[in-house]
């Protein structure tokens, strides 16, 4: 979709030199009145083309207006999500200085418009990196004030990171190709077109089906030549002329559905919602043992982990152990230690701590969350039950030397004192005092074997 000839005339009238003494905000208002919101991208594409081709906007004040209008089209929206954010980021990137005070013009393959010092200063102001409201000034005032002023420094790191993340989601083919319109970089002749010629050239570039501004040269992708057929149902390589030297081999597994993997995914789907029978749990674990990569394809995500822990903690343990080398394991740990405290979540954390080396910060965070839950719960019965559970859990971690109790000594000791009426809290307090005095005899009791038992 491009602008019609009538619409293009409206846009060129706004960019006319006659508006050099009209405030920029008035010109922006005029633009929004002339074009509906759904035409913003068409207008922006036309403005960008004219900014890229210096001959189409020969006067400095016209480029000032065009740049302001391009920015104002999506003003108020997050910059990284707007279609012309990449143009602004490229236009403001550091450029090689020619020694004359102006940056070196871009090459013919650069899609970003070449901006002068004045235009770069204007764009920095428009992006909100200074406190000046430049839109209240006229194009003539902008040229007078910013042409010889230094360009304000601007940090585009955050914007560039957001743009890179968004562009990484695009297919590679969308990043290929060059515009069929290339500017004449030789300005030695100094030729200038009259207004009629400029309008005619602009219309020829932006109008037509398809318009030149939408056409690009893209590389052709080389594909393998398909095999020849002797007949409709016979491939050439099926006709082996010397059977004594060659044998035809077939892959018997081709087109055979992976029923085992499908059944494992089906069971995992049930595991998020209800408790699996012992036979189903064993089948799922056996399939995970048979195919180490199956764990990445059974539908588990960090957001689903709490449901799996509450319904099938043993499956959660087995799955997490197999995900230890996953790039998402940190996210799984974060969800686990921040989920609501329960017997099953403690069982999973305790088993993991006795099997693999969990990051210390995760274990400490989980302990702090457990203590906080016990302190804030209102139901006295449930509070006593959870306190007993936490005390047994902490004793298991201490006896198995999973945590260095000195790092949590003050927090755990305060917890024991607050709930000293509970037998398990008193026992944990005595164990802390023994360790504080250097008596390690309390550590010689049989350690918990991965599963926490309630008294």
Number of C-alpha atoms within 10 A of each C-alpha: 13 20 20 14 17 9 14 18 14 15 20 18 12 19 22 15 17 11 19 20 13 15 19 22 19 14 20 21 12 14 19 15 10 13 15 9 12 8 14 16 19 16 21 21 20 22 22 19 20 22 23 20 18 18 18 20 25 16 13 17 24 24 22 26 27 24 24 23 24 22 19 19 20 19 13 7 9 9 18 18 14 14 12 18 18 19 13 21 16 17 20 21 12 8 13 11 11 10 8 7 11 14 16 15 16 16 11 13 10 13 18 20 20 21 24 18 18 21 25 23 22 24 23 17 19 20 13 11 13 14 8 11 11 19 20 14 15 22 25 18 17 23 17 12 11 16 17 12 11 12 18 13 11 14 10 13 10 10 16 16 12 14 17 13 10 12 14 10 8 10 9 9 10 9 10 11 12 16 14 12 16 13 13 10 12 7 9 6 6 6 8 12 13 9 13 9 12 17 17 11 15 22 19 14 18 24 19 14 9 12 15 15 19 16 13 13 10 13 10 6 6 6 6 5 6 6 9 10 12 12 8 6 6 11 12 11 12 10 10 12 9 8 9 7 7 9 9 8 6 7 6 7 8 7 7 7 9 9 9 14 18 13 15 24 19 14 17 21 15 15 23 21 13 13 15 18 11 9 8 15 18 13 16 23 15 12 16 20 14 10 11 11 12 17 20 14 11 18 14 17 12 15 12 13 20 23 16 26 24 21 18 23 23 17 20 22 21 18 18 18 15 17 17 15 9 12 9 12 16 15 13 20 20 14 16 22 22 14 16 13 20 14 18 20 22 25 20 24 23 24 20 17 20 17 12 10 9 16 11 12 9 17 19 16 14 21 21 15 17 23 21 13 16 23 15 9 13 10 10 10 9 12 17 18 15 22 23 21 22 24 23 21 24 20 22 23 21 20 18 20 14 17 17 12 18 12 10 13 14 11 14 22 17 13 20 23 13 12 18 15 11 16 13 21 26 16 15 23 21 15 19 22 14 15 17 13 8 9 12 12 10 16 17 9 9 10 14 18 12 20 16 19 12 11 8
